Amino acid sequence: MVQGKNMPSFRVQTPARSYDAIVERGIIARAGEFLPAKAGAGSVAVITTHDVWQRHGEALRHALGTRVRTVLYFAGGEHNKRMPEVERLAGEMVDAGCDRSTVVVAFGGGIVTDVGGFVASCFMRGVPVLQIPTTLVAQVDAAIGGKTGVNLVNGKNLVGAFHQPLAVLIDPDVLGTLPEREYRAGLYEVIKCGVIRSLPLFELLDSRQAEVFSLDRAAVDELISESVRIKAEVVTADEKEGDLRRILNFGHTIGHALEAETGYSRFLHGEAVAFGMNAATHLAHIHGLLGAVDTQRILECVRRYGPIPALHGITAASLVARLGADKKTIQGRVHFVLPDSIGSVRILSGIPQDDILAATEAALA
């Protein structure tokens, strides 16, 4: 970790690129400082949503100045996170006169950072991207680590690329404009970070719920900084999910199946992850990895940051049937990230299908 002007900055070091993920209130006003300054540095194409631009666009445009060539709007929503949108955005960049010197600025939630990063990875065979996440789920997870991509009907994020950004600029102040449901969805990703790698982070969420919900500055800054630290350390050790980085998928295996089963229309990503964490926690207990006390602590913590939308019409069998299309399934073997205590997880495959069904049914109950 290195220190930013007011808040911590965490270094992500990968073979592709080393960069900082900076947590700093008001950092949007400094966004222009993170653009390439060398001779011949090009224009900027901002990819965002109408609501984000309406709330925060003036500050970003002022920070980026005359280098902004175009602002491209993405409709948002998992159901729009598809290849036709990538083609449309890239075509609009061409129409605006963007070229190989252009920098993409992905300015929005996790869907925007995924899509914006993917557009940057393939436009003119690759241009730089600056990530400025505006939702909690994007700040603590999606914008960090260079994973970009879009969904197929078959499953989530099945087309994409690793494309590391110039920097990730995380401004906790923007969370004050988030709808409560979006904020809660991001908190599930923070719970995930606590379960996989940080008992103190989990205990912050477990014991300071009122402060977290009221957006207390100290609590929010701490939970974001600790989550970013974890993500930066894991990505630095394993850029392309060869081994360690897979622990970040706690809750995502069955969570992604839930999103696909409901057509990416009923659940926010964090809500699906919450359901997946419940299922994985039950599975860890059924499989004999996790004791009863820690099992109940995790399930209760997830419950208190809810509610998760109604799960009616969904069966355990239908969710388990989708696991074969998950990108974490390798040579037909489904891999699960399962806690063995709070702050520690294991990656296991070859778990009996009856156990997976039982755990999924318990999460649906």
C-alpha positions as CSV (number, residue, x, y, z in Angstrom):
1,M,0.0,0.0,0.0
2,V,1.1,3.6,-0.7
3,Q,-0.6,6.7,0.5
4,G,-2.6,9.0,-1.8
5,K,-3.3,12.6,-1.0
6,N,-6.0,11.9,1.6
7,M,-6.7,8.2,1.6
8,P,-4.8,5.0,0.9
9,S,-3.7,3.9,-2.6
10,F,-3.1,0.2,-3.3
11,R,-0.7,-0.9,-6.0
12,V,-1.7,-3.6,-8.4
13,Q,1.3,-5.2,-10.1
14,T,0.8,-7.5,-13.0
15,P,2.9,-8.6,-16.0
16,A,0.6,-6.5,-18.2
17,R,0.6,-3.3,-16.2
18,S,1.2,-1.9,-12.7
19,Y,-1.2,0.7,-11.5
20,D,-2.8,2.2,-8.5
21,A,-6.3,1.7,-7.1
22,I,-6.8,5.0,-5.1
23,V,-9.5,5.5,-2.5
24,E,-9.9,9.2,-2.1
25,R,-13.0,11.4,-1.5
26,G,-13.3,13.9,-4.4
27,I,-10.8,12.2,-6.6
28,I,-13.0,12.6,-9.7
29,A,-11.8,16.2,-9.7
30,R,-8.3,14.9,-10.3
31,A,-9.1,12.4,-13.0
32,G,-7.2,14.4,-15.7
33,E,-4.0,13.7,-13.8
34,F,-4.2,10.0,-14.6
35,L,-4.4,10.4,-18.4
36,P,-1.3,9.8,-20.4
37,A,0.6,13.1,-20.7
38,K,3.3,12.1,-23.3
39,A,3.5,13.7,-26.7
40,G,0.8,12.4,-29.0
41,A,-1.6,11.4,-26.2
42,G,-5.0,11.3,-27.6
43,S,-8.6,12.2,-26.9
44,V,-11.0,10.7,-24.4
45,A,-14.1,8.6,-24.9
46,V,-16.3,8.4,-21.8
47,I,-18.5,5.4,-21.5
48,T,-21.2,5.9,-18.9
49,T,-25.0,5.8,-18.2
50,H,-27.4,8.7,-18.4
51,D,-28.0,8.7,-14.7
52,V,-24.4,8.7,-13.7
53,W,-23.5,11.4,-16.2
54,Q,-26.4,13.6,-14.9
55,R,-25.3,13.3,-11.3
56,H,-21.5,13.4,-11.7
57,G,-20.7,14.2,-15.4
58,E,-20.0,17.9,-14.9
59,A,-17.3,17.2,-12.4
60,L,-15.6,14.6,-14.6
61,R,-15.9,16.8,-17.8
62,H,-14.3,19.7,-15.9
63,A,-11.5,17.4,-14.7
64,L,-10.8,15.9,-18.2
65,G,-11.1,19.3,-20.0
66,T,-10.8,19.6,-23.7
67,R,-9.6,16.0,-24.2
68,V,-13.1,14.7,-24.0
69,R,-14.0,13.9,-27.6
70,T,-17.3,12.0,-27.0
71,V,-19.5,10.8,-24.2
72,L,-21.1,7.4,-25.1
73,Y,-24.2,6.2,-23.2
74,F,-24.8,2.6,-22.2
75,A,-28.3,1.6,-21.1
76,G,-27.1,-0.4,-18.2
77,G,-28.5,-3.7,-16.8
78,E,-27.1,-7.2,-17.1
79,H,-29.6,-7.9,-19.9
80,N,-27.8,-5.2,-22.0
81,K,-24.3,-6.5,-21.3
82,R,-24.1,-8.2,-24.6
83,M,-22.0,-8.1,-27.8
84,P,-24.3,-5.9,-29.8
85,E,-23.7,-3.1,-27.3
86,V,-19.9,-3.5,-27.7
87,E,-20.3,-3.2,-31.5
88,R,-22.5,-0.1,-31.1
89,L,-20.2,1.6,-28.7
90,A,-17.1,0.9,-30.8
91,G,-18.9,2.1,-33.9
92,E,-19.9,5.4,-32.2
93,M,-16.2,5.8,-31.2
94,V,-15.2,5.5,-34.9
95,D,-17.9,8.0,-35.9
96,A,-16.6,10.5,-33.3
97,G,-13.1,10.3,-34.7
98,C,-11.5,8.2,-32.0
99,D,-8.3,6.3,-32.9
100,R,-5.5,4.2,-31.5
101,S,-4.4,7.1,-29.2
102,T,-7.8,7.5,-27.6
103,V,-8.3,6.7,-23.9
104,V,-11.6,5.1,-22.8
105,V,-12.9,6.3,-19.4
106,A,-15.4,3.8,-17.9
107,F,-17.5,5.8,-15.6
108,G,-20.2,3.9,-13.8
109,G,-21.1,0.7,-12.0
110,G,-19.8,-2.7,-12.5
111,I,-21.6,-3.4,-15.8
112,V,-20.1,-0.1,-17.2
113,T,-16.6,-1.0,-16.0
114,D,-16.9,-4.5,-17.5
115,V,-18.3,-3.3,-20.8
116,G,-16.1,-0.1,-21.0
117,G,-13.0,-2.2,-20.3
118,F,-13.9,-4.7,-22.9
119,V,-14.5,-2.1,-25.5
120,A,-11.1,-0.6,-24.7
121,S,-9.5,-4.1,-24.9
122,C,-10.7,-4.6,-28.5
123,F,-11.1,-1.2,-30.1
124,M,-8.3,-0.7,-32.6
125,R,-6.9,-3.9,-31.1
126,G,-6.6,-2.3,-27.7
127,V,-6.5,1.3,-26.2
128,P,-6.0,2.4,-22.6
129,V,-8.8,2.5,-20.1
130,L,-9.2,4.6,-16.9
131,Q,-11.7,3.0,-14.5
132,I,-13.8,5.4,-12.4
133,P,-16.4,3.2,-10.5
134,T,-19.5,4.8,-9.1
135,T,-21.2,1.9,-7.3
136,L,-19.9,0.1,-4.3
137,V,-19.8,-3.3,-6.1
138,A,-17.7,-1.7,-8.8
139,Q,-15.4,0.1,-6.3
140,V,-14.6,-3.0,-4.2
141,D,-14.5,-5.5,-7.0
142,A,-15.5,-5.1,-10.7
143,A,-13.3,-2.2,-11.6
144,I,-10.1,-3.6,-10.1
145,G,-8.1,-6.4,-11.7
146,G,-8.6,-6.0,-15.4
147,K,-11.4,-8.6,-15.9
148,T,-13.7,-7.3,-18.6
149,G,-16.5,-8.9,-20.6
150,V,-20.1,-9.4,-21.6
151,N,-22.7,-12.1,-21.1
152,L,-24.1,-14.8,-23.4
153,V,-27.5,-16.3,-23.2
154,N,-25.7,-19.4,-21.9
155,G,-24.0,-17.7,-19.0
156,K,-22.4,-14.7,-17.4
157,N,-19.1,-13.1,-18.6
158,L,-18.4,-15.9,-21.1
159,V,-16.8,-13.5,-23.6
160,G,-14.2,-11.1,-22.4
161,A,-10.5,-10.2,-21.9
162,F,-8.1,-9.2,-19.3
163,H,-7.3,-5.5,-19.9
164,Q,-5.6,-3.8,-17.0
165,P,-6.5,-0.1,-16.5
166,L,-4.3,3.0,-16.2
167,A,-5.6,3.5,-12.7
168,V,-8.8,2.9,-10.7
169,L,-10.2,6.1,-9.1
170,I,-12.5,5.3,-6.2
171,D,-14.5,8.2,-4.7
172,P,-16.6,7.2,-1.7
173,D,-18.6,10.5,-1.9
174,V,-20.5,9.3,-5.0
175,L,-22.1,6.5,-2.9
176,G,-24.4,9.1,-1.4
177,T,-26.4,9.2,-4.6
178,L,-26.8,5.4,-4.9
179,P,-30.2,3.9,-4.4
180,E,-30.3,1.9,-1.2
181,R,-30.8,-1.4,-3.0
182,E,-27.6,-0.7,-5.1
183,Y,-25.7,0.1,-2.0
184,R,-26.8,-3.1,-0.2
185,A,-25.9,-5.1,-3.3
186,G,-22.3,-3.8,-3.0
187,L,-22.2,-4.6,0.7
188,Y,-22.6,-8.3,-0.2
189,E,-19.3,-8.1,-2.2
190,V,-17.7,-6.6,0.9
191,I,-19.0,-9.5,3.0
192,K,-17.5,-11.8,0.5
193,C,-14.1,-10.1,1.0
194,G,-14.4,-10.6,4.7
195,V,-15.3,-14.3,4.5
196,I,-12.5,-15.2,2.1
197,R,-9.6,-13.2,3.6
198,S,-10.3,-10.8,6.5
199,L,-12.0,-11.6,9.8
200,P,-11.6,-7.9,10.9
201,L,-13.6,-6.8,7.8
202,F,-16.3,-9.3,8.5
203,E,-16.5,-8.2,12.1
204,L,-16.8,-4.6,11.0
205,L,-19.9,-5.5,9.0
206,D,-21.1,-7.9,11.7
207,S,-21.0,-5.3,14.5
208,R,-21.3,-1.8,12.9
209,Q,-24.4,-2.3,10.8
210,A,-26.0,1.0,11.7
211,E,-22.8,3.0,10.8
212,V,-22.5,1.1,7.5
213,F,-26.1,1.8,6.5
214,S,-25.9,5.4,7.5
215,L,-22.8,5.9,5.3
216,D,-20.7,6.9,8.3
217,R,-17.5,8.2,6.7
218,A,-15.1,6.2,8.9
219,A,-16.9,2.9,8.5
220,V,-17.4,3.3,4.7
221,D,-13.8,4.4,4.1
222,E,-12.5,1.4,6.1
223,L,-14.7,-1.2,4.4
224,I,-13.8,0.1,0.9
225,S,-10.1,0.4,1.7
226,E,-9.9,-3.1,3.2
227,S,-11.8,-4.6,0.3
228,V,-9.6,-2.9,-2.3
229,R,-6.5,-4.0,-0.4
230,I,-7.6,-7.6,-0.6
231,K,-8.5,-7.4,-4.3
232,A,-5.2,-5.7,-5.1
233,E,-3.2,-8.3,-3.3
234,V,-5.0,-11.2,-4.9
235,V,-4.7,-9.8,-8.4
236,T,-1.1,-9.0,-7.9
237,A,-0.4,-12.6,-6.9
238,D,-2.6,-14.1,-9.6
239,E,-3.6,-11.8,-12.5
240,K,-5.5,-14.3,-14.7
241,E,-7.2,-16.6,-12.2
242,G,-4.8,-19.4,-12.4
243,D,-5.1,-20.3,-8.7
244,L,-5.4,-17.8,-5.8
245,R,-7.6,-15.3,-7.7
246,R,-10.3,-17.9,-7.8
247,I,-11.1,-17.3,-4.1
248,L,-12.7,-14.0,-5.3
249,N,-15.4,-16.2,-6.8
250,F,-16.9,-17.1,-3.4
251,G,-20.7,-17.0,-3.9
252,H,-20.3,-16.5,-7.7
253,T,-20.7,-20.1,-8.9
254,I,-24.4,-20.6,-8.0
255,G,-24.9,-16.8,-8.0
256,H,-24.1,-16.7,-11.7
257,A,-26.5,-19.6,-12.3
258,L,-29.2,-17.6,-10.5
259,E,-28.6,-14.6,-12.8
260,A,-28.7,-16.7,-15.9
261,E,-31.8,-18.7,-14.8
262,T,-33.7,-15.4,-14.3
263,G,-32.6,-13.8,-17.5
264,Y,-30.4,-11.2,-15.8
265,S,-33.6,-9.3,-15.0
266,R,-34.6,-10.0,-11.4
267,F,-31.4,-9.7,-9.3
268,L,-28.6,-7.2,-9.0
269,H,-25.2,-8.9,-9.3
270,G,-24.5,-8.5,-5.6
271,E,-27.9,-9.9,-4.6
272,A,-27.2,-13.0,-6.7
273,V,-23.8,-13.3,-5.0
274,A,-25.5,-13.1,-1.6
275,F,-27.7,-16.1,-2.6
276,G,-24.6,-17.9,-3.9
277,M,-22.7,-17.2,-0.6
278,N,-25.6,-18.7,1.3
279,A,-25.5,-21.8,-0.9
280,A,-21.7,-22.1,-0.6
281,T,-21.9,-21.7,3.2
282,H,-24.5,-24.4,3.5
283,L,-22.3,-26.6,1.2
284,A,-19.2,-26.0,3.3
285,H,-21.2,-27.1,6.4
286,I,-22.7,-30.1,4.7
287,H,-19.3,-31.1,3.4
288,G,-17.8,-30.9,6.9
289,L,-15.5,-27.9,6.3
290,L,-17.3,-25.2,8.3
291,G,-18.5,-25.4,11.8
292,A,-22.0,-24.6,12.9
293,V,-21.1,-21.3,14.7
294,D,-19.3,-19.8,11.7
295,T,-22.0,-21.1,9.3
296,Q,-24.7,-19.3,11.3
297,R,-22.6,-16.1,11.6
298,I,-22.1,-15.9,7.8
299,L,-25.8,-16.6,7.0
300,E,-27.0,-14.2,9.6
301,C,-24.7,-11.4,8.4
302,V,-25.9,-11.9,4.8
303,R,-29.5,-11.8,6.0
304,R,-29.1,-8.5,8.0
305,Y,-27.8,-6.7,4.9
306,G,-30.8,-7.9,2.8
307,P,-33.4,-8.4,1.7
308,I,-32.6,-10.5,-1.3
309,P,-35.5,-10.4,-3.9
310,A,-38.1,-13.2,-3.7
311,L,-36.8,-16.5,-5.1
312,H,-40.2,-17.9,-6.1
313,G,-40.3,-20.0,-9.3
314,I,-36.6,-21.1,-9.0
315,T,-35.6,-24.7,-8.3
316,A,-32.4,-26.1,-7.0
317,A,-32.3,-28.6,-9.9
318,S,-32.5,-25.8,-12.5
319,L,-29.7,-23.9,-10.9
320,V,-27.4,-26.9,-10.5
321,A,-28.1,-27.8,-14.2
322,R,-26.6,-24.5,-15.2
323,L,-23.3,-25.0,-13.5
324,G,-21.8,-26.8,-16.4
325,A,-21.8,-23.6,-18.4
326,D,-20.0,-21.6,-15.7
327,K,-16.6,-20.4,-16.7
328,K,-15.3,-21.8,-13.4
329,T,-16.2,-25.3,-14.6
330,I,-13.0,-26.9,-16.0
331,Q,-13.1,-30.2,-17.9
332,G,-16.6,-30.9,-16.6
333,R,-15.6,-30.4,-13.0
334,V,-17.4,-27.7,-11.1
335,H,-15.1,-25.7,-8.7
336,F,-16.5,-24.2,-5.5
337,V,-14.9,-21.7,-3.2
338,L,-15.9,-22.8,0.3
339,P,-15.1,-21.3,3.7
340,D,-13.4,-23.4,6.3
341,S,-13.5,-20.5,8.8
342,I,-14.3,-16.8,8.6
343,G,-11.3,-15.3,6.8
344,S,-10.2,-18.5,5.1
345,V,-11.5,-20.5,2.1
346,R,-10.6,-23.6,0.0
347,I,-11.2,-24.3,-3.7
348,L,-12.8,-27.8,-4.1
349,S,-14.1,-29.8,-7.0
350,G,-15.7,-33.2,-7.3
351,I,-18.3,-32.5,-4.6
352,P,-21.2,-34.9,-4.8
353,Q,-24.2,-33.5,-6.7
354,D,-26.5,-34.5,-3.9
355,D,-24.6,-32.2,-1.6
356,I,-24.8,-29.3,-4.1
357,L,-28.5,-29.8,-4.5
358,A,-29.1,-30.0,-0.7
359,A,-27.1,-26.8,-0.2
360,T,-28.9,-25.0,-2.9
361,E,-32.3,-26.1,-1.6
362,A,-31.3,-24.9,1.9
363,A,-30.4,-21.4,0.4
364,L,-33.8,-21.3,-1.4
365,A,-35.7,-22.2,1.8
